[in-house]
Amino acid sequence: MEQNIPHQLVIRNKNGVYLSNMLAKSDEEMQLINQDGNAQLIVLEEYILMFNKKSIKLHDYKQPVKELEFTNLQNIHLTESKQNLIIMDKLDQQSFQLQILKFPSLESKGINFNIKNFKREAWPILKFSSEDQYFYIIQNQKLHCYADNKCLFQTDIGNCEYFSVQPNTQKPLIVCYSLMDFNIKESFLKIVDINGKIKYEKKLHQTSDLEVIWSPNGQSLLINKGFHEDNTNQSYFGQNQVLFYDFPKNALRELPTYEGPIHHVQWSPSSKEFILLSGFMPSGAVMYDNTCKPLFEFGKDHKNKIIWGNGRFVMICGFGNLDGSIHIWDTKTLKQVSNNKYKSASLCYWSPCSRYYVCAKVTPRMNVDNQYSLFDYHGKEIINRKFLELYDVQFRPSNIKFEERPPTPTKQVQQEPPKKQFIAFADNPLAQQMRAMKAGEGARVLQVDETFGKQSNNNYPPGYDPPKEKKKRVRKPKQQQQQQ
């Protein structure tokens, strides 16, 4: 295990919010920050924000800094630049108030919006551009762009209720879209430029779910589109499609994926590649470059979650109703680093140095056996702590710039040769394929134009040929039988 790593954990349980050393083994080694264990958290390097329906509390890990009281606080959002805090307060049964506060002073900027109603899935309904130069909000079917408190433009976008702002760009594009529901029978996608002009517009057929996925540098755009029904009656999960927006050609094109649902899509921190999990179980995990050319397949397995570290490591996991397996890969060498398993995991996070990770079983997803475990990237468990009720655990961010280093070779322990034993169907091609998948040997480099997403009509295991069709016996008419 690496020495002198200054990581800390923020732990929230029924007794309150605590700051703990990464290697702490008891409650006596934890620092109490807030006695309200039901408060939601935004964990930063220098501050921690704790909020519930009645208040927002700011703490600097040493002492309380400031507290604000509210009538019925609905939600808060801290902008990516950490300069502004957006809050939504419910004044009465029919009205909400949206406010913008300076951070970390929590002083009002004097920018308020009265909102009659809003959809929680659209939160935050006000979004800032890079470095908080502009902010955008949709009101009365129009996209409004502001600089400070001055409205720069209003663009009619129709029924589009959701939008996303291009990150890390001085002149951002805004992706506006609508989703089909009882009131809206058709869905649209519109891309608006910094001058308020609609640059691209497309009608989306059968779209009840849509996720806009920008690369961290803002130079690439993916759209994960889904529909809750499948007209072909082949999938319980509905229909899924991942689209790539080609900036030079100003057009959308579909990515090659495996047939079946889209489980997860995640960009790498460098924005040079992303991994997409698709297909019926066992699903296929494929890495693409930033032009959507397939590069590498990590093998097919029962996985539904991708978690990138800050460097070269990536987790491909099977959480939720799957077996909790965690496979860690080195994306530079395209080799598997470790296998691990954490059943019933509710959350999983990398440490700031990406040499450790924490997995936890928390309430309310798991009302029993609440605990968290700390592992190194080789899958070795370092700490396991159990709680009566555990709500959240995450690493405190760090401003230390950790160097990207390859994995340290593990010590090879000499083992006695295994005793010979009979293994049923050891030479069966299906058994060989399953062992290869389990060991990570199903991974392969993909060709640029490989059509891996197309499924073969032969659904039989490798090495088996489909049974020959029996010739149907046709009965001859009685007249022919009498002539013979």
KOLKOLBA-569662 format. One record per residue (C-alpha): residue number from 1; x, y, z. Coordinates in steps of 0.5 Angstrom, whole numbers. Layout:
KOLKOLBA-569662
FIBA  num   east  north     up
FIBA  NUM      X      Y      Z
...
This chain:
KOLKOLBA-569662
FIBA  num   east  north     up
FIBA    1      0      0      0
FIBA    2      2      7     -2
FIBA    3      5     11      4
FIBA    4      3     18      7
FIBA    5     -3     19      2
FIBA    6     -7     25      5
FIBA    7    -14     23      3
FIBA    8    -20     24      8
FIBA    9    -27     22      8
FIBA   10    -33     25      9
FIBA   11    -38     20     13
FIBA   12    -46     22     14
FIBA   13    -49     17     18
FIBA   14    -55     17     23
FIBA   15    -51     21     28
FIBA   16    -49     27     24
FIBA   17    -43     29     19
FIBA   18    -36     27     20
FIBA   19    -29     28     17
FIBA   20    -25     22     18
FIBA   21    -18     20     16
FIBA   22    -18     15     10
FIBA   23    -15     10     15
FIBA   24    -19     11     21
FIBA   25    -22      5     24
FIBA   26    -26      8     30
FIBA   27    -31     13     31
FIBA   28    -26     17     36
FIBA   29    -22     18     30
FIBA   30    -27     22     27
FIBA   31    -29     30     27
FIBA   32    -36     32     28
FIBA   33    -38     37     23
FIBA   34    -45     37     24
FIBA   35    -50     33     28
FIBA   36    -56     33     23
FIBA   37    -55     27     19
FIBA   38    -61     28     14
FIBA   39    -57     34     11
FIBA   40    -55     33      4
FIBA   41    -48     35      2
FIBA   42    -44     38     -3
FIBA   43    -36     36     -1
FIBA   44    -31     41     -4
FIBA   45    -24     42     -2
FIBA   46    -24     48      3
FIBA   47    -31     48      5
FIBA   48    -37     43      6
FIBA   49    -44     45      4
FIBA   50    -50     42      8
FIBA   51    -57     43      7
FIBA   52    -64     41      9
FIBA   53    -71     44      7
FIBA   54    -70     49     13
FIBA   55    -63     52     12
FIBA   56    -56     52      9
FIBA   57    -50     51     13
FIBA   58    -43     53     10
FIBA   59    -37     49     14
FIBA   60    -29     50     13
FIBA   61    -28     43     16
FIBA   62    -25     47     22
FIBA   63    -31     51     24
FIBA   64    -38     54     22
FIBA   65    -38     60     17
FIBA   66    -45     62     15
FIBA   67    -52     59     16
FIBA   68    -58     61     12
FIBA   69    -65     60     14
FIBA   70    -71     58      8
FIBA   71    -78     57      8
FIBA   72    -78     51      4
FIBA   73    -72     50      1
FIBA   74    -73     45     -5
FIBA   75    -66     44     -8
FIBA   76    -59     48     -9
FIBA   77    -54     47    -15
FIBA   78    -46     50    -14
FIBA   79    -44     52    -21
FIBA   80    -38     49    -24
FIBA   81    -33     55    -23
FIBA   82    -35     55    -15
FIBA   83    -37     62    -16
FIBA   84    -45     62    -16
FIBA   85    -50     58    -12
FIBA   86    -57     57    -15
FIBA   87    -62     56    -10
FIBA   88    -70     54    -11
FIBA   89    -74     56     -5
FIBA   90    -82     54     -4
FIBA   91    -86     60     -2
FIBA   92    -93     57     -2
FIBA   93    -97     52     -6
FIBA   94    -97     55    -12
FIBA   95    -90     59    -13
FIBA   96    -83     58    -12
FIBA   97    -77     63    -12
FIBA   98    -70     62    -16
FIBA   99    -64     66    -13
FIBA  100    -57     67    -14
FIBA  101    -52     67     -9
FIBA  102    -45     69     -9
FIBA  103    -40     63     -6
FIBA  104    -37     62     -1
FIBA  105    -40     69      2
FIBA  106    -47     67      1
FIBA  107    -49     74     -1
FIBA  108    -55     75     -5
FIBA  109    -53     78    -12
FIBA  110    -60     81    -13
FIBA  111    -62     76    -19
FIBA  112    -69     73    -17
FIBA  113    -74     69    -21
FIBA  114    -81     68    -19
FIBA  115    -83     61    -22
FIBA  116    -90     58    -22
FIBA  117    -88     51    -23
FIBA  118    -82     47    -25
FIBA  119    -80     39    -26
FIBA  120    -75     37    -22
FIBA  121    -72     32    -27
FIBA  122    -70     39    -31
FIBA  123    -66     42    -25
FIBA  124    -62     46    -25
FIBA  125    -67     50    -29
FIBA  126    -62     56    -29
FIBA  127    -55     54    -32
FIBA  128    -48     58    -33
FIBA  129    -43     58    -38
FIBA  130    -36     57    -37
FIBA  131    -33     62    -32
FIBA  132    -40     64    -30
FIBA  133    -40     69    -36
FIBA  134    -47     68    -38
FIBA  135    -53     64    -35
FIBA  136    -59     62    -39
FIBA  137    -66     60    -37
FIBA  138    -73     58    -40
FIBA  139    -79     62    -39
FIBA  140    -85     62    -43
FIBA  141    -82     57    -49
FIBA  142    -76     62    -50
FIBA  143    -69     61    -48
FIBA  144    -66     67    -45
FIBA  145    -59     69    -44
FIBA  146    -57     74    -39
FIBA  147    -50     77    -37
FIBA  148    -50     79    -30
FIBA  149    -58     82    -30
FIBA  150    -58     84    -37
FIBA  151    -62     80    -42
FIBA  152    -58     79    -48
FIBA  153    -63     75    -53
FIBA  154    -69     71    -53
FIBA  155    -70     65    -57
FIBA  156    -77     62    -59
FIBA  157    -75     54    -58
FIBA  158    -83     52    -57
FIBA  159    -84     46    -53
FIBA  160    -77     45    -51
FIBA  161    -77     45    -43
FIBA  162    -70     42    -42
FIBA  163    -63     45    -44
FIBA  164    -55     44    -43
FIBA  165    -50     49    -44
FIBA  166    -43     47    -47
FIBA  167    -38     47    -42
FIBA  168    -31     50    -42
FIBA  169    -32     55    -48
FIBA  170    -32     62    -48
FIBA  171    -38     62    -54
FIBA  172    -42     56    -52
FIBA  173    -48     52    -56
FIBA  174    -54     51    -52
FIBA  175    -58     44    -53
FIBA  176    -65     45    -52
FIBA  177    -70     39    -53
FIBA  178    -77     36    -51
FIBA  179    -79     30    -49
FIBA  180    -85     26    -51
FIBA  181    -91     26    -45
FIBA  182    -98     26    -45
FIBA  183    -98     33    -47
FIBA  184    -93     33    -52
FIBA  185    -93     28    -57
FIBA  186    -87     30    -61
FIBA  187    -80     31    -59
FIBA  188    -75     36    -62
FIBA  189    -68     38    -61
FIBA  190    -65     45    -62
FIBA  191    -58     47    -62
FIBA  192    -57     55    -61
FIBA  193    -51     59    -61
FIBA  194    -48     65    -57
FIBA  195    -52     70    -62
FIBA  196    -59     66    -60
FIBA  197    -60     63    -67
FIBA  198    -62     56    -68
FIBA  199    -56     53    -71
FIBA  200    -59     46    -72
FIBA  201    -66     43    -71
FIBA  202    -68     36    -71
FIBA  203    -75     32    -70
FIBA  204    -73     26    -65
FIBA  205    -78     20    -67
FIBA  206    -80     16    -60
FIBA  207    -76     20    -55
FIBA  208    -78     19    -48
FIBA  209    -71     20    -45
FIBA  210    -65     24    -47
FIBA  211    -59     25    -44
FIBA  212    -54     30    -47
FIBA  213    -47     28    -45
FIBA  214    -41     33    -47
FIBA  215    -34     31    -46
FIBA  216    -30     35    -41
FIBA  217    -27     40    -46
FIBA  218    -33     41    -49
FIBA  219    -31     39    -56
FIBA  220    -35     33    -57
FIBA  221    -42     32    -56
FIBA  222    -46     25    -55
FIBA  223    -54     24    -54
FIBA  224    -57     18    -51
FIBA  225    -64     17    -53
FIBA  226    -69     13    -51
FIBA  227    -76     11    -52
FIBA  228    -80      7    -46
FIBA  229    -83      2    -51
FIBA  230    -80     -3    -56
FIBA  231    -85     -3    -62
FIBA  232    -81    -10    -64
FIBA  233    -83    -13    -58
FIBA  234    -76    -15    -57
FIBA  235    -74    -12    -51
FIBA  236    -77    -10    -44
FIBA  237    -72     -4    -44
FIBA  238    -75      0    -50
FIBA  239    -71      2    -55
FIBA  240    -64      6    -54
FIBA  241    -60     10    -59
FIBA  242    -53     14    -58
FIBA  243    -52     20    -63
FIBA  244    -46     24    -64
FIBA  245    -46     31    -66
FIBA  246    -41     32    -72
FIBA  247    -39     40    -71
FIBA  248    -36     41    -78
FIBA  249    -42     38    -81
FIBA  250    -47     40    -77
FIBA  251    -50     34    -77
FIBA  252    -52     28    -72
FIBA  253    -50     21    -74
FIBA  254    -51     14    -70
FIBA  255    -46     10    -66
FIBA  256    -45      3    -68
FIBA  257    -47     -1    -61
FIBA  258    -49     -8    -59
FIBA  259    -57    -10    -60
FIBA  260    -60     -8    -54
FIBA  261    -61     -3    -48
FIBA  262    -55      3    -47
FIBA  263    -53      2    -40
FIBA  264    -48      7    -39
FIBA  265    -44     12    -43
FIBA  266    -38     16    -40
FIBA  267    -32     20    -42
FIBA  268    -25     20    -40
FIBA  269    -22     26    -36
FIBA  270    -18     27    -42
FIBA  271    -24     28    -47
FIBA  272    -20     23    -52
FIBA  273    -24     17    -51
FIBA  274    -30     15    -48
FIBA  275    -33      8    -46
FIBA  276    -40      5    -48
FIBA  277    -44     -1    -45
FIBA  278    -49     -3    -49
FIBA  279    -53    -10    -51
FIBA  280    -57    -15    -47
FIBA  281    -53    -19    -42
FIBA  282    -48    -20    -42
FIBA  283    -47    -13    -45
FIBA  284    -41    -11    -49
FIBA  285    -36     -5    -46
FIBA  286    -33     -1    -52
FIBA  287    -28      4    -52
FIBA  288    -29     10    -58
FIBA  289    -24     16    -59
FIBA  290    -27     23    -60
FIBA  291    -29     22    -67
FIBA  292    -33     16    -65
FIBA  293    -29     10    -68
FIBA  294    -29      4    -64
FIBA  295    -22      2    -61
FIBA  296    -22     -3    -56
FIBA  297    -27     -8    -53
FIBA  298    -26    -10    -46
FIBA  299    -30    -17    -47
FIBA  300    -37    -18    -46
FIBA  301    -40    -19    -39
FIBA  302    -45    -17    -34
FIBA  303    -43    -10    -33
FIBA  304    -48     -4    -33
FIBA  305    -43      2    -30
FIBA  306    -37      6    -32
FIBA  307    -33     10    -27
FIBA  308    -27     13    -29
FIBA  309    -21     15    -25
FIBA  310    -17     22    -25
FIBA  311    -11     18    -29
FIBA  312    -11     12    -33
FIBA  313    -15      7    -29
FIBA  314    -22      6    -31
FIBA  315    -27      1    -27
FIBA  316    -33     -3    -31
FIBA  317    -38     -5    -26
FIBA  318    -44    -10    -25
FIBA  319    -48     -6    -19
FIBA  320    -55     -6    -18
FIBA  321    -58    -12    -19
FIBA  322    -52    -15    -22
FIBA  323    -47    -19    -18
FIBA  324    -42    -13    -16
FIBA  325    -36    -15    -20
FIBA  326    -31     -9    -21
FIBA  327    -26    -10    -26
FIBA  328    -20     -5    -27
FIBA  329    -17     -3    -33
FIBA  330    -11      1    -35
FIBA  331    -13      5    -41
FIBA  332     -6      6    -43
FIBA  333     -4     -1    -44
FIBA  334    -11     -4    -45
FIBA  335     -9     -9    -40
FIBA  336    -14    -11    -34
FIBA  337    -11     -9    -27
FIBA  338    -15    -13    -22
FIBA  339    -22    -16    -21
FIBA  340    -26    -15    -15
FIBA  341    -33    -16    -12
FIBA  342    -37    -12     -8
FIBA  343    -44    -14     -7
FIBA  344    -50    -10     -6
FIBA  345    -46     -4     -7
FIBA  346    -50      3     -7
FIBA  347    -44      8     -9
FIBA  348    -37      7    -11
FIBA  349    -32     13    -12
FIBA  350    -24     14    -14
FIBA  351    -20     17     -9
FIBA  352    -16     24    -12
FIBA  353    -10     20    -13
FIBA  354    -14     14    -17
FIBA  355    -10      9    -13
FIBA  356    -16      7     -8
FIBA  357    -23      7     -8
FIBA  358    -29      6     -3
FIBA  359    -35      2     -4
FIBA  360    -41      3      1
FIBA  361    -48      0      2
FIBA  362    -52      5      5
FIBA  363    -59      7      7
FIBA  364    -64      7      4
FIBA  365    -62      2     -1
FIBA  366    -60     -2      4
FIBA  367    -63     -2     11
FIBA  368    -59     -7     14
FIBA  369    -51     -9     13
FIBA  370    -49     -2     12
FIBA  371    -42     -1     11
FIBA  372    -36      2      7
FIBA  373    -30     -1      5
FIBA  374    -23      2      2
FIBA  375    -19     -2     -3
FIBA  376    -13      0     -7
FIBA  377    -13     -1    -14
FIBA  378    -11     -8    -14
FIBA  379    -17    -10    -10
FIBA  380    -14    -11     -4
FIBA  381    -19     -9      2
FIBA  382    -15     -4      7
FIBA  383    -21     -2     11
FIBA  384    -28     -4     13
FIBA  385    -33     -1     18
FIBA  386    -40     -2     19
FIBA  387    -45      2     22
FIBA  388    -52      2     24
FIBA  389    -54      7     19
FIBA  390    -50     10     14
FIBA  391    -52     15      9
FIBA  392    -46     17      5
FIBA  393    -39     17      4
FIBA  394    -34     20     -1
FIBA  395    -27     23     -1
FIBA  396    -25     30      0
FIBA  397    -23     33     -6
FIBA  398    -15     35     -6
FIBA  399    -12     40    -10
FIBA  400     -5     36    -10
FIBA  401     -3     35    -17
FIBA  402     -2     27    -17
FIBA  403      2     24    -23
FIBA  404      0     19    -27
FIBA  405      3     13    -26
FIBA  406      3      6    -29
FIBA  407      0      0    -24
FIBA  408      6     -2    -19
FIBA  409      7    -10    -20
FIBA  410      4    -14    -15
FIBA  411      9    -19    -12
FIBA  412      8    -26    -15
FIBA  413      7    -32     -9
FIBA  414      9    -39    -11
FIBA  415      3    -43    -11
FIBA  416      3    -51    -11
FIBA  417      1    -54    -17
FIBA  418     -6    -55    -17
FIBA  419     -9    -63    -16
FIBA  420    -11    -66    -22
FIBA  421    -19    -66    -22
FIBA  422    -24    -68    -27
FIBA  423    -28    -62    -30
FIBA  424    -34    -64    -33
FIBA  425    -34    -61    -40
FIBA  426    -28    -58    -40
FIBA  427    -27    -58    -47
FIBA  428    -33    -55    -49
FIBA  429    -33    -49    -53
FIBA  430    -38    -45    -49
FIBA  431    -34    -47    -42
FIBA  432    -28    -44    -46
FIBA  433    -31    -38    -48
FIBA  434    -34    -37    -41
FIBA  435    -27    -38    -38
FIBA  436    -24    -33    -42
FIBA  437    -29    -28    -41
FIBA  438    -28    -29    -33
FIBA  439    -21    -28    -34
FIBA  440    -21    -22    -38
FIBA  441    -19    -25    -45
FIBA  442    -25    -23    -49
FIBA  443    -22    -16    -50
FIBA  444    -20    -15    -57
FIBA  445    -17     -9    -61
FIBA  446    -23     -7    -66
FIBA  447    -22     -5    -73
FIBA  448    -24      2    -75
FIBA  449    -30      0    -80
FIBA  450    -32     -7    -75
FIBA  451    -39     -8    -75
FIBA  452    -39    -11    -68
FIBA  453    -46     -8    -67
FIBA  454    -50    -13    -72
FIBA  455    -52    -19    -69
FIBA  456    -51    -26    -72
FIBA  457    -57    -30    -74
FIBA  458    -54    -36    -71
FIBA  459    -55    -36    -63
FIBA  460    -52    -42    -62
FIBA  461    -45    -42    -58
FIBA  462    -39    -42    -61
FIBA  463    -37    -49    -64
FIBA  464    -44    -51    -65
FIBA  465    -47    -51    -72
FIBA  466    -55    -50    -72
FIBA  467    -59    -57    -73
FIBA  468    -60    -59    -80
FIBA  469    -67    -57    -82
FIBA  470    -72    -63    -83
FIBA  471    -75    -64    -90
FIBA  472    -82    -63    -89
FIBA  473    -86    -69    -92
FIBA  474    -91    -67    -97
FIBA  475    -97    -71    -98
FIBA  476    -99    -73   -105
FIBA  477   -106    -72   -107
FIBA  478   -110    -78   -108
FIBA  479   -111    -78   -115
FIBA  480   -103    -79   -116
FIBA  481   -103    -84   -111
FIBA  482   -108    -88   -115
FIBA  483   -104    -87   -121
FIBA  484    -98    -90   -118
